[in-house]
Each structure stands twice: as C-alpha cells, then as structure tokens.
C-alpha cells in the first residue's frame, strides 16, 4: 500500500506494509512509544505493561506521525496531536482519531495486527 501526503505534508509519503508483525517489548519505552513508519504503525506504552497500536497515518492530511512526547503522538506536518492511550485527537487540525490496530503481548514480543 502506498500512503500519499497532501498539502505541505509533501515529502512525508511513504510506502508502508500494514501486514501483521512483531517487535520486542523492550523496543517500546514506558511513557512513550515508537513509530514503525515502514509498517504504517505507532506502538505506545503509556503505563508499564499497557500497550496500544495505531495507524501512523495522521487523519488530517495523511502524513506519518513522527514521535511520542508526554503522552501525545505528534504529527509534524500541521501540528495535530493524538492521545497515546486511545488515539483520540488532542489538538487539530485533525478531527478524527488514529485508527486502532490490535496489539497482543506474547512473552517478550508484541504481536501487531
């Protein structure tokens, strides 16, 4: 699947693979998260042992989110931010939450689907 960005988000487009994948639990820091841009996914751990996964595609203009700071998933294109625990919009211009993905803890691995 090819994700395309519009407007001033040009250059943010990336080819992404949204098929199921796994990552080590240790790759996702407590109180933060990690963006797997090549997988079109952001995985967060707002509290120890609490994992969430969302589409990394901002719902405003399709840019790829870039980081997680102070419980917020940040989009660099237009300044939208999303809650790291539920993907809800904290500040726009995005109006819709990030789409949730399923994350399952399997020992020392996180299974994302």
Biopython code that builds the backbone (N, CA, C, O; Angstrom):
import numpy as np
from Bio.PDB.StructureBuilder import StructureBuilder

atoms = [
    (1, "UNK", "N", (0.842, -1.169, 0.000)),
    (1, "UNK", "CA", (0.000, 0.000, 0.000)),
    (1, "UNK", "C", (0.883, 1.227, 0.000)),
    (1, "UNK", "O", (1.897, 1.256, 0.697)),
    (2, "UNK", "N", (0.524, 2.237, -0.762)),
    (2, "UNK", "CA", (1.259, 3.484, -0.784)),
    (2, "UNK", "C", (0.422, 4.547, -0.090)),
    (2, "UNK", "O", (-0.744, 4.753, -0.427)),
    (3, "UNK", "N", (1.032, 5.222, 0.887)),
    (3, "UNK", "CA", (0.366, 6.295, 1.604)),
    (3, "UNK", "C", (0.849, 7.588, 0.994)),
    (3, "UNK", "O", (2.055, 7.818, 0.901)),
    (4, "UNK", "N", (-0.069, 8.432, 0.580)),
    (4, "UNK", "CA", (0.336, 9.699, -0.013)),
    (4, "UNK", "C", (-0.075, 10.852, 0.875)),
    (4, "UNK", "O", (-1.156, 10.847, 1.465)),
    (5, "UNK", "N", (0.785, 11.828, 0.964)),
    (5, "UNK", "CA", (0.503, 13.025, 1.751)),
    (5, "UNK", "C", (0.098, 14.142, 0.811)),
    (5, "UNK", "O", (0.463, 14.144, -0.365)),
    (6, "UNK", "N", (-0.651, 15.079, 1.331)),
    (6, "UNK", "CA", (-1.097, 16.205, 0.527)),
    (6, "UNK", "C", (-0.666, 17.508, 1.174)),
    (6, "UNK", "O", (-0.175, 17.522, 2.303)),
    (7, "UNK", "N", (-0.853, 18.604, 0.447)),
    (7, "UNK", "CA", (-0.571, 19.917, 1.013)),
    (7, "UNK", "C", (0.885, 20.042, 1.411)),
    (7, "UNK", "O", (1.774, 19.533, 0.729)),
    (8, "UNK", "N", (1.124, 20.733, 2.537)),
    (8, "UNK", "CA", (2.500, 20.956, 2.963)),
    (8, "UNK", "C", (3.121, 19.712, 3.569)),
    (8, "UNK", "O", (4.248, 19.759, 4.063)),
    (9, "UNK", "N", (2.407, 18.608, 3.538)),
    (9, "UNK", "CA", (2.956, 17.348, 4.005)),
    (9, "UNK", "C", (3.735, 16.626, 2.923)),
    (9, "UNK", "O", (4.206, 15.510, 3.141)),
    (10, "UNK", "N", (3.879, 17.251, 1.753)),
    (10, "UNK", "CA", (4.601, 16.603, 0.669)),
    (10, "UNK", "C", (5.977, 16.182, 1.158)),
    (10, "UNK", "O", (6.595, 16.877, 1.964)),
    (11, "UNK", "N", (6.442, 15.076, 0.686)),
    (11, "UNK", "CA", (7.721, 14.558, 1.140)),
    (11, "UNK", "C", (7.559, 13.606, 2.309)),
    (11, "UNK", "O", (8.512, 12.926, 2.691)),
    (12, "UNK", "N", (6.373, 13.549, 2.880)),
    (12, "UNK", "CA", (6.112, 12.660, 4.007)),
    (12, "UNK", "C", (5.531, 11.330, 3.546)),
    (12, "UNK", "O", (5.364, 10.418, 4.354)),
    (13, "UNK", "N", (5.223, 11.208, 2.263)),
    (13, "UNK", "CA", (4.631, 9.978, 1.753)),
    (13, "UNK", "C", (5.620, 8.835, 1.896)),
    (13, "UNK", "O", (6.826, 9.017, 1.729)),
    (14, "UNK", "N", (5.108, 7.677, 2.201)),
    (14, "UNK", "CA", (5.984, 6.522, 2.361)),
    (14, "UNK", "C", (5.246, 5.270, 1.937)),
    (14, "UNK", "O", (4.028, 5.167, 2.081)),
    (15, "UNK", "N", (6.000, 4.322, 1.415)),
    (15, "UNK", "CA", (5.426, 3.019, 1.120)),
    (15, "UNK", "C", (5.380, 2.273, 2.445)),
    (15, "UNK", "O", (6.396, 2.160, 3.131)),
    (16, "UNK", "N", (4.208, 1.765, 2.809)),
    (16, "UNK", "CA", (4.086, 1.102, 4.097)),
    (16, "UNK", "C", (3.504, -0.289, 3.940)),
    (16, "UNK", "O", (2.721, -0.558, 3.029)),
    (17, "UNK", "N", (3.904, -1.167, 4.847)),
    (17, "UNK", "CA", (3.428, -2.537, 4.894)),
    (17, "UNK", "C", (2.626, -2.683, 6.180)),
    (17, "UNK", "O", (3.208, -2.678, 7.265)),
    (18, "UNK", "N", (1.312, -2.812, 6.091)),
    (18, "UNK", "CA", (0.464, -2.891, 7.273)),
    (18, "UNK", "C", (0.095, -4.335, 7.634)),
    (18, "UNK", "O", (-0.868, -4.562, 8.366)),
    (19, "UNK", "N", (0.850, -5.298, 7.131)),
    (19, "UNK", "CA", (0.599, -6.690, 7.492)),
    (19, "UNK", "C", (1.029, -6.915, 8.947)),
    (19, "UNK", "O", (1.782, -6.111, 9.497)),
    (20, "UNK", "N", (0.557, -7.996, 9.573)),
    (20, "UNK", "CA", (0.944, -8.278, 10.958)),
    (20, "UNK", "C", (2.465, -8.389, 11.106)),
    (20, "UNK", "O", (3.163, -8.840, 10.198)),
    (21, "UNK", "N", (2.955, -7.968, 12.269)),
    (21, "UNK", "CA", (4.388, -8.054, 12.562)),
    (21, "UNK", "C", (4.575, -8.111, 14.071)),
    (21, "UNK", "O", (3.623, -7.925, 14.829)),
    (22, "UNK", "N", (5.799, -8.367, 14.501)),
    (22, "UNK", "CA", (6.092, -8.399, 15.921)),
    (22, "UNK", "C", (7.325, -7.566, 16.215)),
    (22, "UNK", "O", (8.187, -7.374, 15.358)),
    (23, "UNK", "N", (7.391, -7.071, 17.455)),
    (23, "UNK", "CA", (8.533, -6.288, 17.919)),
    (23, "UNK", "C", (8.825, -6.690, 19.366)),
    (23, "UNK", "O", (7.913, -7.089, 20.091)),
    (24, "UNK", "N", (10.077, -6.590, 19.789)),
    (24, "UNK", "CA", (10.390, -6.865, 21.183)),
    (24, "UNK", "C", (9.718, -5.843, 22.102)),
    (24, "UNK", "O", (9.676, -4.655, 21.784)),
    (25, "UNK", "N", (9.200, -6.299, 23.228)),
    (25, "UNK", "CA", (8.567, -5.407, 24.208)),
    (25, "UNK", "C", (9.518, -4.267, 24.563)),
    (25, "UNK", "O", (9.088, -3.123, 24.708)),
    (26, "UNK", "N", (10.802, -4.572, 24.703)),
    (26, "UNK", "CA", (11.798, -3.576, 25.085)),
    (26, "UNK", "C", (12.000, -2.453, 24.086)),
    (26, "UNK", "O", (12.616, -1.440, 24.418)),
    (27, "UNK", "N", (11.492, -2.608, 22.863)),
    (27, "UNK", "CA", (11.625, -1.550, 21.855)),
    (27, "UNK", "C", (10.637, -0.404, 22.064)),
    (27, "UNK", "O", (10.766, 0.648, 21.438)),
    (28, "UNK", "N", (9.652, -0.602, 22.940)),
    (28, "UNK", "CA", (8.613, 0.411, 23.160)),
    (28, "UNK", "C", (8.763, 0.937, 24.588)),
    (28, "UNK", "O", (8.395, 0.249, 25.540)),
    (29, "UNK", "N", (9.301, 2.149, 24.746)),
    (29, "UNK", "CA", (9.577, 2.663, 26.090)),
    (29, "UNK", "C", (8.314, 2.992, 26.890)),
    (29, "UNK", "O", (7.307, 3.438, 26.340)),
    (30, "UNK", "N", (8.398, 2.760, 28.200)),
    (30, "UNK", "CA", (7.304, 3.136, 29.101)),
    (30, "UNK", "C", (7.165, 4.658, 29.077)),
    (30, "UNK", "O", (8.158, 5.382, 29.143)),
    (31, "UNK", "N", (5.915, 5.133, 28.981)),
    (31, "UNK", "CA", (5.654, 6.569, 28.933)),
    (31, "UNK", "C", (5.845, 7.168, 27.553)),
    (31, "UNK", "O", (5.767, 8.386, 27.390)),
    (32, "UNK", "N", (6.094, 6.336, 26.567)),
    (32, "UNK", "CA", (6.326, 6.814, 25.211)),
    (32, "UNK", "C", (5.861, 5.800, 24.199)),
    (32, "UNK", "O", (4.800, 5.194, 24.343)),
    (33, "UNK", "N", (6.662, 5.622, 23.179)),
    (33, "UNK", "CA", (6.309, 4.683, 22.140)),
    (33, "UNK", "C", (7.316, 4.729, 21.019)),
    (33, "UNK", "O", (8.377, 5.341, 21.138)),
    (34, "UNK", "N", (6.973, 4.080, 19.938)),
    (34, "UNK", "CA", (7.861, 4.042, 18.780)),
    (34, "UNK", "C", (7.026, 4.014, 17.507)),
    (34, "UNK", "O", (6.010, 3.324, 17.426)),
    (35, "UNK", "N", (7.469, 4.772, 16.522)),
    (35, "UNK", "CA", (6.821, 4.799, 15.213)),
    (35, "UNK", "C", (7.544, 3.811, 14.316)),
    (35, "UNK", "O", (8.761, 3.883, 14.150)),
    (36, "UNK", "N", (6.791, 2.892, 13.740)),
    (36, "UNK", "CA", (7.311, 1.942, 12.762)),
    (36, "UNK", "C", (6.774, 2.400, 11.407)),
    (36, "UNK", "O", (5.819, 1.831, 10.879)),
    (37, "UNK", "N", (7.402, 3.433, 10.857)),
    (37, "UNK", "CA", (6.904, 4.078, 9.641)),
    (37, "UNK", "C", (6.769, 3.096, 8.484)),
    (37, "UNK", "O", (5.802, 3.159, 7.725)),
    (38, "UNK", "N", (7.744, 2.181, 8.345)),
    (38, "UNK", "CA", (7.702, 1.210, 7.251)),
    (38, "UNK", "C", (6.525, 0.254, 7.390)),
    (38, "UNK", "O", (6.135, -0.392, 6.418)),
    (39, "UNK", "N", (5.953, 0.157, 8.595)),
    (39, "UNK", "CA", (4.788, -0.684, 8.872)),
    (39, "UNK", "C", (3.516, 0.132, 9.037)),
    (39, "UNK", "O", (2.445, -0.421, 9.287)),
    (40, "UNK", "N", (3.634, 1.451, 8.897)),
    (40, "UNK", "CA", (2.451, 2.315, 8.997)),
    (40, "UNK", "C", (1.805, 2.261, 10.367)),
    (40, "UNK", "O", (0.590, 2.414, 10.492)),
    (41, "UNK", "N", (2.624, 2.042, 11.413)),
    (41, "UNK", "CA", (2.089, 1.807, 12.750)),
    (41, "UNK", "C", (2.895, 2.553, 13.803)),
    (41, "UNK", "O", (4.113, 2.693, 13.695)),
    (42, "UNK", "N", (2.191, 3.026, 14.818)),
    (42, "UNK", "CA", (2.827, 3.577, 16.014)),
    (42, "UNK", "C", (2.371, 2.718, 17.191)),
    (42, "UNK", "O", (1.181, 2.444, 17.346)),
    (43, "UNK", "N", (3.330, 2.295, 18.018)),
    (43, "UNK", "CA", (3.034, 1.466, 19.183)),
    (43, "UNK", "C", (3.410, 2.274, 20.420)),
    (43, "UNK", "O", (4.504, 2.834, 20.492)),
    (44, "UNK", "N", (2.502, 2.335, 21.395)),
    (44, "UNK", "CA", (2.745, 3.113, 22.601)),
    (44, "UNK", "C", (2.654, 2.239, 23.848)),
    (44, "UNK", "O", (2.046, 1.169, 23.842)),
    (45, "UNK", "N", (3.280, 2.734, 24.921)),
    (45, "UNK", "CA", (3.200, 2.103, 26.238)),
    (45, "UNK", "C", (3.036, 3.230, 27.258)),
    (45, "UNK", "O", (4.002, 3.610, 27.920)),
    (46, "UNK", "N", (1.813, 3.770, 27.390)),
    (46, "UNK", "CA", (1.607, 4.915, 28.290)),
    (46, "UNK", "C", (1.937, 4.592, 29.749)),
    (46, "UNK", "O", (2.430, 5.452, 30.480)),
    (47, "UNK", "N", (1.671, 3.370, 30.168)),
    (47, "UNK", "CA", (1.995, 2.896, 31.515)),
    (47, "UNK", "C", (2.656, 1.533, 31.368)),
    (47, "UNK", "O", (2.434, 0.833, 30.380)),
    (48, "UNK", "N", (3.461, 1.159, 32.343)),
    (48, "UNK", "CA", (4.173, -0.112, 32.285)),
    (48, "UNK", "C", (3.220, -1.271, 32.009)),
    (48, "UNK", "O", (2.256, -1.486, 32.745)),
    (49, "UNK", "N", (3.500, -2.015, 30.940)),
    (49, "UNK", "CA", (2.703, -3.181, 30.583)),
    (49, "UNK", "C", (1.413, -2.893, 29.834)),
    (49, "UNK", "O", (0.670, -3.822, 29.517)),
    (50, "UNK", "N", (1.130, -1.641, 29.547)),
    (50, "UNK", "CA", (-0.088, -1.232, 28.810)),
    (50, "UNK", "C", (0.320, -0.804, 27.399)),
    (50, "UNK", "O", (0.908, 0.262, 27.214)),
    (51, "UNK", "N", (0.008, -1.634, 26.416)),
    (51, "UNK", "CA", (0.433, -1.373, 25.042)),
    (51, "UNK", "C", (-0.760, -1.071, 24.149)),
    (51, "UNK", "O", (-1.832, -1.657, 24.295)),
    (52, "UNK", "N", (-0.549, -0.133, 23.213)),
    (52, "UNK", "CA", (-1.566, 0.225, 22.230)),
    (52, "UNK", "C", (-0.879, 0.373, 20.882)),
    (52, "UNK", "O", (0.305, 0.704, 20.815)),
    (53, "UNK", "N", (-1.620, 0.128, 19.812)),
    (53, "UNK", "CA", (-1.082, 0.303, 18.467)),
    (53, "UNK", "C", (-2.116, 1.041, 17.618)),
    (53, "UNK", "O", (-3.319, 0.804, 17.729)),
    (54, "UNK", "N", (-1.625, 1.930, 16.779)),
    (54, "UNK", "CA", (-2.482, 2.749, 15.929)),
    (54, "UNK", "C", (-1.846, 2.901, 14.551)),
    (54, "UNK", "O", (-0.653, 2.662, 14.368)),
    (55, "UNK", "N", (-2.661, 3.297, 13.603)),
    (55, "UNK", "CA", (-2.133, 3.692, 12.307)),
    (55, "UNK", "C", (-1.212, 4.885, 12.527)),
    (55, "UNK", "O", (-1.515, 5.760, 13.339)),
    (56, "UNK", "N", (-0.100, 4.927, 11.816)),
    (56, "UNK", "CA", (0.821, 6.059, 11.903)),
    (56, "UNK", "C", (0.446, 7.162, 10.922)),
    (56, "UNK", "O", (1.171, 8.147, 10.784)),
    (57, "UNK", "N", (-0.685, 6.997, 10.240)),
    (57, "UNK", "CA", (-1.141, 7.962, 9.241)),
    (57, "UNK", "C", (-2.057, 8.986, 9.906)),
    (57, "UNK", "O", (-3.148, 8.645, 10.362)),
    (58, "UNK", "N", (-1.615, 10.231, 9.958)),
    (58, "UNK", "CA", (-2.432, 11.308, 10.535)),
    (58, "UNK", "C", (-3.750, 11.406, 9.777)),
    (58, "UNK", "O", (-3.781, 11.334, 8.548)),
    (59, "UNK", "N", (-4.827, 11.568, 10.519)),
    (59, "UNK", "CA", (-6.152, 11.618, 9.906)),
    (59, "UNK", "C", (-6.462, 12.968, 9.266)),
    (59, "UNK", "O", (-7.523, 13.131, 8.663)),
    (60, "UNK", "N", (-5.565, 13.928, 9.385)),
    (60, "UNK", "CA", (-5.794, 15.226, 8.750)),
    (60, "UNK", "C", (-5.381, 15.211, 7.282)),
    (60, "UNK", "O", (-6.213, 15.418, 6.399)),
    (61, "UNK", "N", (-4.097, 14.965, 7.022)),
    (61, "UNK", "CA", (-3.609, 15.035, 5.645)),
    (61, "UNK", "C", (-2.791, 13.820, 5.239)),
    (61, "UNK", "O", (-2.178, 13.816, 4.171)),
    (62, "UNK", "N", (-2.772, 12.790, 6.076)),
    (62, "UNK", "CA", (-2.101, 11.563, 5.698)),
    (62, "UNK", "C", (-0.617, 11.503, 5.960)),
    (62, "UNK", "O", (0.036, 10.544, 5.549)),
    (63, "UNK", "N", (-0.059, 12.498, 6.632)),
    (63, "UNK", "CA", (1.365, 12.462, 6.960)),
    (63, "UNK", "C", (1.633, 11.361, 7.980)),
    (63, "UNK", "O", (0.735, 10.947, 8.713)),
    (64, "UNK", "N", (2.864, 10.897, 8.018)),
    (64, "UNK", "CA", (3.262, 9.904, 9.003)),
    (64, "UNK", "C", (3.625, 10.616, 10.300)),
    (64, "UNK", "O", (4.422, 11.555, 10.293)),
    (65, "UNK", "N", (3.039, 10.171, 11.417)),
    (65, "UNK", "CA", (3.388, 10.756, 12.711)),
    (65, "UNK", "C", (4.857, 10.472, 12.984)),
    (65, "UNK", "O", (5.423, 9.523, 12.441)),
    (66, "UNK", "N", (5.473, 11.296, 13.826)),
    (66, "UNK", "CA", (6.924, 11.191, 13.986)),
    (66, "UNK", "C", (7.404, 10.860, 15.381)),
    (66, "UNK", "O", (8.538, 10.403, 15.524)),
    (67, "UNK", "N", (6.617, 11.062, 16.409)),
    (67, "UNK", "CA", (7.138, 10.784, 17.738)),
    (67, "UNK", "C", (6.062, 10.812, 18.794)),
    (67, "UNK", "O", (4.921, 11.197, 18.537)),
    (68, "UNK", "N", (6.447, 10.394, 19.998)),
    (68, "UNK", "CA", (5.543, 10.376, 21.139)),
    (68, "UNK", "C", (6.233, 11.150, 22.251)),
    (68, "UNK", "O", (7.325, 10.787, 22.688)),
    (69, "UNK", "N", (5.585, 12.224, 22.707)),
    (69, "UNK", "CA", (6.143, 13.081, 23.742)),
    (69, "UNK", "C", (5.056, 13.394, 24.755)),
    (69, "UNK", "O", (3.972, 13.848, 24.391)),
    (70, "UNK", "N", (5.348, 13.152, 26.021)),
    (70, "UNK", "CA", (4.425, 13.475, 27.119)),
    (70, "UNK", "C", (3.016, 12.950, 26.865)),
    (70, "UNK", "O", (2.035, 13.669, 27.052)),
    (71, "UNK", "N", (2.924, 11.695, 26.437)),
    (71, "UNK", "CA", (1.628, 11.060, 26.237)),
    (71, "UNK", "C", (0.905, 11.467, 24.973)),
    (71, "UNK", "O", (-0.279, 11.172, 24.814)),
    (72, "UNK", "N", (1.606, 12.147, 24.061)),
    (72, "UNK", "CA", (0.990, 12.592, 22.812)),
    (72, "UNK", "C", (1.763, 12.078, 21.603)),
    (72, "UNK", "O", (2.991, 12.139, 21.555)),
    (73, "UNK", "N", (1.013, 11.572, 20.632)),
    (73, "UNK", "CA", (1.580, 11.164, 19.348)),
    (73, "UNK", "C", (1.525, 12.405, 18.472)),
    (73, "UNK", "O", (0.459, 12.996, 18.299)),
    (74, "UNK", "N", (2.663, 12.806, 17.918)),
    (74, "UNK", "CA", (2.769, 14.083, 17.211)),
    (74, "UNK", "C", (2.895, 13.922, 15.709)),
    (74, "UNK", "O", (3.624, 13.062, 15.215)),
    (75, "UNK", "N", (2.167, 14.771, 14.992)),
    (75, "UNK", "CA", (2.287, 14.833, 13.541)),
    (75, "UNK", "C", (3.066, 16.098, 13.187)),
    (75, "UNK", "O", (2.675, 17.193, 13.593)),
    (76, "UNK", "N", (4.155, 15.967, 12.444)),
    (76, "UNK", "CA", (4.997, 17.118, 12.137)),
    (76, "UNK", "C", (4.451, 18.048, 11.045)),
    (76, "UNK", "O", (4.929, 19.174, 10.906)),
    (77, "UNK", "N", (3.482, 17.604, 10.290)),
    (77, "UNK", "CA", (3.049, 18.392, 9.129)),
    (77, "UNK", "C", (2.231, 19.627, 9.491)),
    (77, "UNK", "O", (2.516, 20.721, 9.002)),
    (78, "UNK", "N", (1.229, 19.469, 10.332)),
    (78, "UNK", "CA", (0.340, 20.584, 10.653)),
    (78, "UNK", "C", (0.104, 20.739, 12.144)),
    (78, "UNK", "O", (-0.714, 21.560, 12.557)),
    (79, "UNK", "N", (0.811, 19.959, 12.963)),
    (79, "UNK", "CA", (0.747, 20.123, 14.409)),
    (79, "UNK", "C", (-0.336, 19.346, 15.132)),
    (79, "UNK", "O", (-0.563, 19.584, 16.318)),
    (80, "UNK", "N", (-1.010, 18.429, 14.465)),
    (80, "UNK", "CA", (-2.010, 17.620, 15.168)),
    (80, "UNK", "C", (-1.315, 16.745, 16.205)),
    (80, "UNK", "O", (-0.168, 16.337, 16.026)),
    (81, "UNK", "N", (-2.036, 16.464, 17.300)),
    (81, "UNK", "CA", (-1.522, 15.526, 18.290)),
    (81, "UNK", "C", (-2.655, 14.615, 18.736)),
    (81, "UNK", "O", (-3.828, 14.988, 18.725)),
    (82, "UNK", "N", (-2.264, 13.407, 19.129)),
    (82, "UNK", "CA", (-3.213, 12.355, 19.467)),
    (82, "UNK", "C", (-2.823, 11.735, 20.800)),
    (82, "UNK", "O", (-1.641, 11.673, 21.138)),
    (83, "UNK", "N", (-3.814, 11.276, 21.557)),
    (83, "UNK", "CA", (-3.583, 10.634, 22.842)),
    (83, "UNK", "C", (-2.898, 9.285, 22.630)),
    (83, "UNK", "O", (-3.364, 8.469, 21.835)),
    (84, "UNK", "N", (-1.790, 9.050, 23.341)),
    (84, "UNK", "CA", (-1.025, 7.815, 23.178)),
    (84, "UNK", "C", (-1.751, 6.593, 23.737)),
    (84, "UNK", "O", (-1.378, 5.463, 23.423)),
    (85, "UNK", "N", (-2.778, 6.800, 24.557)),
    (85, "UNK", "CA", (-3.501, 5.672, 25.149)),
    (85, "UNK", "C", (-4.688, 5.219, 24.309)),
    (85, "UNK", "O", (-5.039, 4.039, 24.323)),
    (86, "UNK", "N", (-5.312, 6.147, 23.575)),
    (86, "UNK", "CA", (-6.508, 5.759, 22.817)),
    (86, "UNK", "C", (-6.570, 6.317, 21.395)),
    (86, "UNK", "O", (-7.535, 6.052, 20.678)),
    (87, "UNK", "N", (-5.566, 7.082, 20.974)),
    (87, "UNK", "CA", (-5.526, 7.618, 19.617)),
    (87, "UNK", "C", (-6.430, 8.805, 19.369)),
    (87, "UNK", "O", (-6.506, 9.301, 18.245)),
    (88, "UNK", "N", (-7.134, 9.280, 20.424)),
    (88, "UNK", "CA", (-8.058, 10.412, 20.270)),
    (88, "UNK", "C", (-7.297, 11.692, 19.940)),
    (88, "UNK", "O", (-6.144, 11.866, 20.334)),
    (89, "UNK", "N", (-7.963, 12.579, 19.212)),
    (89, "UNK", "CA", (-7.373, 13.867, 18.875)),
    (89, "UNK", "C", (-7.244, 14.713, 20.148)),
    (89, "UNK", "O", (-8.204, 14.867, 20.903)),
    (90, "UNK", "N", (-6.054, 15.252, 20.371)),
    (90, "UNK", "CA", (-5.833, 16.206, 21.457)),
    (90, "UNK", "C", (-5.892, 17.608, 20.899)),
    (90, "UNK", "O", (-6.536, 18.489, 21.470)),
    (91, "UNK", "N", (-5.207, 17.816, 19.765)),
    (91, "UNK", "CA", (-5.267, 19.113, 19.099)),
    (91, "UNK", "C", (-5.219, 18.902, 17.593)),
    (91, "UNK", "O", (-4.550, 17.996, 17.095)),
    (92, "UNK", "N", (-5.948, 19.764, 16.875)),
    (92, "UNK", "CA", (-6.079, 19.648, 15.432)),
    (92, "UNK", "C", (-4.959, 20.339, 14.704)),
    (92, "UNK", "O", (-4.001, 20.854, 15.280)),
    (93, "UNK", "N", (-5.138, 20.318, 13.394)),
    (93, "UNK", "CA", (-6.383, 20.306, 12.639)),
    (93, "UNK", "C", (-7.054, 18.950, 12.438)),
    (93, "UNK", "O", (-8.182, 18.907, 11.948)),
    (94, "UNK", "N", (-6.409, 17.843, 12.797)),
    (94, "UNK", "CA", (-7.085, 16.545, 12.657)),
    (94, "UNK", "C", (-8.379, 16.558, 13.468)),
    (94, "UNK", "O", (-8.437, 17.141, 14.551)),
    (95, "UNK", "N", (-9.410, 15.911, 12.935)),
    (95, "UNK", "CA", (-10.697, 15.838, 13.632)),
    (95, "UNK", "C", (-11.076, 14.417, 14.014)),
    (95, "UNK", "O", (-11.982, 14.213, 14.822)),
    (96, "UNK", "N", (-10.384, 13.425, 13.436)),
    (96, "UNK", "CA", (-10.701, 12.019, 13.707)),
    (96, "UNK", "C", (-9.518, 11.363, 14.416)),
    (96, "UNK", "O", (-8.369, 11.734, 14.176)),
    (97, "UNK", "N", (-9.794, 10.386, 15.293)),
    (97, "UNK", "CA", (-8.706, 9.692, 15.986)),
    (97, "UNK", "C", (-7.902, 8.813, 15.033)),
    (97, "UNK", "O", (-8.343, 8.504, 13.926)),
    (98, "UNK", "N", (-6.721, 8.420, 15.484)),
    (98, "UNK", "CA", (-5.927, 7.456, 14.728)),
    (98, "UNK", "C", (-6.634, 6.111, 14.771)),
    (98, "UNK", "O", (-7.199, 5.734, 15.798)),
    (99, "UNK", "N", (-6.602, 5.397, 13.668)),
    (99, "UNK", "CA", (-7.223, 4.071, 13.616)),
    (99, "UNK", "C", (-6.434, 3.100, 14.489)),
    (99, "UNK", "O", (-5.208, 3.029, 14.410)),
    (100, "UNK", "N", (-7.158, 2.356, 15.321)),
    (100, "UNK", "CA", (-6.519, 1.402, 16.225)),
    (100, "UNK", "C", (-6.116, 0.136, 15.484)),
    (100, "UNK", "O", (-6.794, -0.296, 14.551)),
    (101, "UNK", "N", (-5.010, -0.450, 15.908)),
    (101, "UNK", "CA", (-4.586, -1.777, 15.479)),
    (101, "UNK", "C", (-4.581, -2.654, 16.723)),
    (101, "UNK", "O", (-4.602, -2.139, 17.841)),
    (102, "UNK", "N", (-4.554, -3.935, 16.550)),
    (102, "UNK", "CA", (-4.546, -4.864, 17.675)),
    (102, "UNK", "C", (-3.107, -5.154, 18.086)),
    (102, "UNK", "O", (-2.249, -5.428, 17.246)),
    (103, "UNK", "N", (-2.857, -5.088, 19.396)),
    (103, "UNK", "CA", (-1.541, -5.440, 19.923)),
    (103, "UNK", "C", (-1.738, -6.477, 21.027)),
    (103, "UNK", "O", (-2.554, -6.297, 21.931)),
    (104, "UNK", "N", (-0.978, -7.558, 20.934)),
    (104, "UNK", "CA", (-1.059, -8.655, 21.889)),
    (104, "UNK", "C", (0.335, -8.927, 22.432)),
    (104, "UNK", "O", (1.295, -9.042, 21.670)),
    (105, "UNK", "N", (0.445, -9.030, 23.761)),
    (105, "UNK", "CA", (1.721, -9.363, 24.374)),
    (105, "UNK", "C", (1.868, -10.889, 24.355)),
    (105, "UNK", "O", (1.002, -11.617, 24.841)),
    (106, "UNK", "N", (2.977, -11.349, 23.785)),
    (106, "UNK", "CA", (3.283, -12.784, 23.718)),
    (106, "UNK", "C", (4.690, -12.978, 24.257)),
    (106, "UNK", "O", (5.663, -13.006, 23.503)),
    (107, "UNK", "N", (4.783, -13.112, 25.573)),
    (107, "UNK", "CA", (6.092, -13.228, 26.211)),
    (107, "UNK", "C", (6.834, -11.911, 26.103)),
    (107, "UNK", "O", (6.361, -10.883, 26.589)),
    (108, "UNK", "N", (7.997, -11.938, 25.467)),
    (108, "UNK", "CA", (8.827, -10.745, 25.323)),
    (108, "UNK", "C", (8.587, -10.047, 23.980)),
    (108, "UNK", "O", (9.342, -9.154, 23.597)),
    (109, "UNK", "N", (7.540, -10.456, 23.273)),
    (109, "UNK", "CA", (7.221, -9.891, 21.960)),
    (109, "UNK", "C", (5.838, -9.259, 21.968)),
    (109, "UNK", "O", (4.946, -9.683, 22.703)),
    (110, "UNK", "N", (5.680, -8.240, 21.140)),
    (110, "UNK", "CA", (4.378, -7.646, 20.880)),
    (110, "UNK", "C", (3.958, -8.070, 19.480)),
    (110, "UNK", "O", (4.704, -7.879, 18.520)),
    (111, "UNK", "N", (2.781, -8.638, 19.362)),
    (111, "UNK", "CA", (2.229, -9.026, 18.062)),
    (111, "UNK", "C", (1.267, -7.930, 17.638)),
    (111, "UNK", "O", (0.303, -7.638, 18.345)),
    (112, "UNK", "N", (1.522, -7.326, 16.495)),
    (112, "UNK", "CA", (0.708, -6.225, 15.988)),
    (112, "UNK", "C", (-0.059, -6.728, 14.764)),
    (112, "UNK", "O", (0.533, -7.273, 13.832)),
    (113, "UNK", "N", (-1.372, -6.542, 14.776)),
    (113, "UNK", "CA", (-2.173, -6.960, 13.615)),
    (113, "UNK", "C", (-3.267, -5.944, 13.350)),
    (113, "UNK", "O", (-4.051, -6.111, 12.415)),
]
sb = StructureBuilder()
sb.init_structure("model")
sb.init_model(0)
sb.init_chain("A")
sb.init_seg("    ")
for serial, (resi, resn, name, xyz) in enumerate(atoms, 1):
    if name == "N":
        sb.init_residue(resn, " ", resi, " ")
    sb.init_atom(name, np.array(xyz, "f"), 0.0, 1.0, " ", f" {name:<3s}", serial, name[0])
structure = sb.get_structure()
